[in-house]
Every structure is written in structure tokens, then in C-alpha cells.
Amino acid sequence: MRIFLFRDECNSDAFAFSTDVTGASIPPVSPQTEWIFLGTIETLIVEKWGIRDFQEVLDYLKADGYCVVDAELIE
């Protein structure tokens, strides 16, 4: 599965994963939220990103098409 990574331009601690390259389905975390595309990852290489408990992220992606996370998830 190809996953697209975004960061909130107004909040450097807010990140989101999406199955949509446009990120249009990701809800804002504040009124000023502007999701900025950072890159694409493959689930096969997710271990290299240092992301803990990525299965929970995958579950949200399968159910909702997006997952908003705090910077603490990404080491």
C-alpha cells in the first residue's frame, strides 16, 4: 500500500498519513491547518521511518483513509 505523509504547516507537531495523494480527506486539527505533502512511503519500508505501533495507523487508513498523529509517534 502506498501511503502519503503530510505535516500541518501551522503546527510542526501534527502529521497525517493518507491513502489520498491530495490529502483532501484529512480533517483540520485547527482553523489554521494547512496540510503540506512531505512524501510517499511504502508499508514494506515503514520500519526505516522509526514509527512505533504502525499497525494502528494502518487500521485507521483502512477504515477512514487517513490518520492524524502527533510528532511523538514519529521518532
Backbone as JSON Lines, residues from 0, in Angstrom:
{"i":0,"aa":"M","n":[0.85,-1.18,0.0],"ca":[0.0,0.0,0.0],"c":[0.89,1.24,0.0]}
{"i":1,"aa":"R","n":[0.56,2.19,-0.81],"ca":[1.27,3.47,-0.83],"c":[0.57,4.42,0.13]}
{"i":2,"aa":"I","n":[1.37,5.06,0.98],"ca":[0.86,5.98,1.99],"c":[1.53,7.33,1.81]}
{"i":3,"aa":"F","n":[0.73,8.38,1.93],"ca":[1.23,9.73,1.73],"c":[1.3,10.43,3.08]}
{"i":4,"aa":"L","n":[2.44,11.07,3.34],"ca":[2.69,11.73,4.62],"c":[2.55,13.25,4.46]}
{"i":5,"aa":"F","n":[1.83,13.85,5.41],"ca":[1.6,15.29,5.42],"c":[1.97,15.86,6.78]}
{"i":6,"aa":"R","n":[2.28,17.15,6.81],"ca":[2.53,17.88,8.06],"c":[1.7,19.15,8.03]}
{"i":7,"aa":"D","n":[1.18,19.53,9.18],"ca":[0.43,20.78,9.29],"c":[1.42,21.93,9.27]}
{"i":8,"aa":"E","n":[1.29,22.8,8.29],"ca":[2.22,23.93,8.15],"c":[2.18,24.86,9.36]}
{"i":9,"aa":"C","n":[1.04,24.92,10.04],"ca":[0.9,25.81,11.2],"c":[1.25,25.14,12.52]}
{"i":10,"aa":"N","n":[1.44,23.84,12.51],"ca":[1.73,23.1,13.74],"c":[2.72,21.99,13.39]}
{"i":11,"aa":"S","n":[3.98,22.22,13.66],"ca":[5.02,21.26,13.25],"c":[4.94,19.94,14.0]}
{"i":12,"aa":"D","n":[4.07,19.83,15.0],"ca":[3.9,18.57,15.74],"c":[2.75,17.72,15.2]}
{"i":13,"aa":"A","n":[2.0,18.23,14.24],"ca":[0.86,17.49,13.7],"c":[1.21,16.9,12.33]}
{"i":14,"aa":"F","n":[1.05,15.6,12.23],"ca":[1.31,14.89,10.99],"c":[0.07,14.09,10.63]}
{"i":15,"aa":"A","n":[-0.03,13.71,9.37],"ca":[-1.14,12.87,8.94],"c":[-0.65,11.93,7.85]}
{"i":16,"aa":"F","n":[-1.19,10.74,7.89],"ca":[-0.99,9.77,6.83],"c":[-2.29,9.68,6.06]}
{"i":17,"aa":"S","n":[-2.21,9.47,4.75],"ca":[-3.41,9.38,3.94],"c":[-3.18,8.4,2.79]}
{"i":18,"aa":"T","n":[-4.27,7.8,2.35],"ca":[-4.21,6.97,1.14],"c":[-4.49,7.81,-0.1]}
{"i":19,"aa":"D","n":[-4.82,9.08,0.1],"ca":[-5.12,10.02,-0.98],"c":[-3.95,11.0,-1.14]}
{"i":20,"aa":"V","n":[-3.36,11.03,-2.31],"ca":[-2.19,11.88,-2.55],"c":[-2.49,13.37,-2.37]}
{"i":21,"aa":"T","n":[-3.74,13.76,-2.51],"ca":[-4.09,15.17,-2.35],"c":[-4.26,15.55,-0.88]}
{"i":22,"aa":"G","n":[-4.53,14.57,-0.02],"ca":[-4.76,14.85,1.4],"c":[-6.08,15.53,1.66]}
{"i":23,"aa":"A","n":[-6.95,15.59,0.67],"ca":[-8.22,16.3,0.8],"c":[-9.13,15.72,1.88]}
{"i":24,"aa":"S","n":[-8.99,14.44,2.18],"ca":[-9.86,13.82,3.18],"c":[-9.4,14.02,4.61]}
{"i":25,"aa":"I","n":[-8.21,14.6,4.81],"ca":[-7.67,14.78,6.15],"c":[-8.34,15.99,6.79]}
{"i":26,"aa":"P","n":[-8.99,15.8,7.94],"ca":[-9.63,16.95,8.58],"c":[-8.6,17.87,9.22]}
{"i":27,"aa":"P","n":[-8.93,19.14,9.36],"ca":[-8.0,20.08,10.01],"c":[-7.92,19.8,11.51]}
{"i":28,"aa":"V","n":[-6.77,20.09,12.11],"ca":[-6.62,19.96,13.56],"c":[-6.84,21.3,14.26]}
{"i":29,"aa":"S","n":[-6.87,22.38,13.48],"ca":[-7.18,23.71,13.99],"c":[-7.73,24.52,12.81]}
{"i":30,"aa":"P","n":[-8.3,25.68,13.07],"ca":[-8.82,26.5,11.98],"c":[-7.73,26.93,10.98]}
{"i":31,"aa":"Q","n":[-6.48,26.96,11.41],"ca":[-5.37,27.39,10.55],"c":[-4.67,26.23,9.85]}
{"i":32,"aa":"T","n":[-5.12,25.01,10.04],"ca":[-4.44,23.84,9.47],"c":[-4.32,23.94,7.96]}
{"i":33,"aa":"E","n":[-3.1,23.71,7.49],"ca":[-2.85,23.58,6.06],"c":[-1.9,22.39,5.9]}
{"i":34,"aa":"W","n":[-2.44,21.29,5.37],"ca":[-1.65,20.08,5.21],"c":[-0.68,20.22,4.05]}
{"i":35,"aa":"I","n":[0.6,19.99,4.33],"ca":[1.68,20.08,3.35],"c":[2.2,18.68,3.07]}
{"i":36,"aa":"F","n":[2.25,18.31,1.81],"ca":[2.74,16.99,1.4],"c":[4.23,16.88,1.67]}
{"i":37,"aa":"L","n":[4.64,15.8,2.36],"ca":[6.06,15.57,2.66],"c":[6.66,14.46,1.81]}
{"i":38,"aa":"G","n":[5.88,13.44,1.52],"ca":[6.44,12.34,0.75],"c":[5.55,11.12,0.77]}
{"i":39,"aa":"T","n":[6.05,10.1,0.09],"ca":[5.34,8.84,-0.05],"c":[6.14,7.74,0.62]}
{"i":40,"aa":"I","n":[5.45,6.84,1.29],"ca":[6.13,5.7,1.87],"c":[5.39,4.42,1.47]}
{"i":41,"aa":"E","n":[6.09,3.35,1.45],"ca":[5.51,2.04,1.21],"c":[5.46,1.33,2.56]}
{"i":42,"aa":"T","n":[4.42,0.59,2.81],"ca":[4.31,-0.11,4.09],"c":[5.45,-1.1,4.29]}
{"i":43,"aa":"L","n":[6.05,-1.56,3.22],"ca":[7.15,-2.52,3.34],"c":[8.4,-1.91,3.95]}
{"i":44,"aa":"I","n":[8.57,-0.59,3.86],"ca":[9.78,0.04,4.39],"c":[9.49,0.94,5.59]}
{"i":45,"aa":"V","n":[8.31,0.8,6.18],"ca":[7.9,1.69,7.27],"c":[8.81,1.56,8.49]}
{"i":46,"aa":"E","n":[9.44,0.4,8.68],"ca":[10.34,0.23,9.82],"c":[11.49,1.24,9.78]}
{"i":47,"aa":"K","n":[11.92,1.62,8.61],"ca":[13.02,2.57,8.47],"c":[12.65,3.97,8.94]}
{"i":48,"aa":"W","n":[11.35,4.26,9.03],"ca":[10.89,5.58,9.46],"c":[10.93,5.72,10.97]}
{"i":49,"aa":"G","n":[11.09,4.61,11.69],"ca":[11.11,4.67,13.15],"c":[9.75,4.93,13.75]}
{"i":50,"aa":"I","n":[8.7,4.47,13.1],"ca":[7.35,4.71,13.57],"c":[6.92,3.56,14.47]}
{"i":51,"aa":"R","n":[6.57,3.89,15.7],"ca":[6.13,2.88,16.66],"c":[4.66,2.53,16.41]}
{"i":52,"aa":"D","n":[4.31,1.28,16.63],"ca":[2.93,0.81,16.55],"c":[2.24,1.25,15.26]}
{"i":53,"aa":"F","n":[2.87,0.97,14.14],"ca":[2.31,1.4,12.86],"c":[1.05,0.63,12.49]}
{"i":54,"aa":"Q","n":[0.81,-0.51,13.1],"ca":[-0.41,-1.26,12.8],"c":[-1.65,-0.44,13.1]}
{"i":55,"aa":"E","n":[-1.62,0.35,14.17],"ca":[-2.76,1.22,14.49],"c":[-3.0,2.24,13.38]}
{"i":56,"aa":"V","n":[-1.93,2.8,12.84],"ca":[-2.05,3.74,11.72],"c":[-2.67,3.03,10.52]}
{"i":57,"aa":"L","n":[-2.2,1.83,10.22],"ca":[-2.74,1.06,9.09],"c":[-4.23,0.78,9.28]}
{"i":58,"aa":"D","n":[-4.63,0.47,10.5],"ca":[-6.05,0.22,10.78],"c":[-6.9,1.45,10.49]}
{"i":59,"aa":"Y","n":[-6.42,2.63,10.91],"ca":[-7.14,3.88,10.61],"c":[-7.17,4.16,9.12]}
{"i":60,"aa":"L","n":[-6.05,3.91,8.44],"ca":[-6.01,4.14,6.99],"c":[-7.01,3.26,6.26]}
{"i":61,"aa":"K","n":[-7.12,2.01,6.68],"ca":[-8.07,1.09,6.03],"c":[-9.51,1.5,6.32]}
{"i":62,"aa":"A","n":[-9.78,1.99,7.52],"ca":[-11.14,2.36,7.89],"c":[-11.56,3.73,7.37]}
{"i":63,"aa":"D","n":[-10.65,4.72,7.5],"ca":[-11.01,6.11,7.21],"c":[-10.3,6.74,6.02]}
{"i":64,"aa":"G","n":[-9.18,6.13,5.6],"ca":[-8.4,6.71,4.5],"c":[-7.38,7.73,4.97]}
{"i":65,"aa":"Y","n":[-7.35,8.03,6.27],"ca":[-6.37,8.95,6.83],"c":[-6.14,8.62,8.29]}
{"i":66,"aa":"C","n":[-5.05,9.15,8.84],"ca":[-4.76,9.02,10.27],"c":[-3.93,10.23,10.68]}
{"i":67,"aa":"V","n":[-4.44,11.02,11.62],"ca":[-3.72,12.18,12.13],"c":[-2.95,11.73,13.37]}
{"i":68,"aa":"V","n":[-1.67,12.09,13.42],"ca":[-0.83,11.68,14.54],"c":[-0.03,12.84,15.08]}
{"i":69,"aa":"D","n":[0.44,12.68,16.3],"ca":[1.31,13.65,16.94],"c":[2.76,13.32,16.59]}
{"i":70,"aa":"A","n":[3.62,14.3,16.63],"ca":[5.03,14.1,16.3],"c":[5.68,13.04,17.17]}
{"i":71,"aa":"E","n":[5.14,12.78,18.35],"ca":[5.71,11.77,19.24],"c":[5.69,10.38,18.62]}
{"i":72,"aa":"L","n":[4.75,10.12,17.71],"ca":[4.69,8.83,17.04],"c":[5.88,8.63,16.1]}
{"i":73,"aa":"I","n":[6.39,9.74,15.58],"ca":[7.5,9.67,14.64],"c":[8.76,10.06,15.37]}
{"i":74,"aa":"E","n":[9.7,9.15,15.47],"ca":[10.95,9.41,16.21],"c":[11.94,10.15,15.34]}
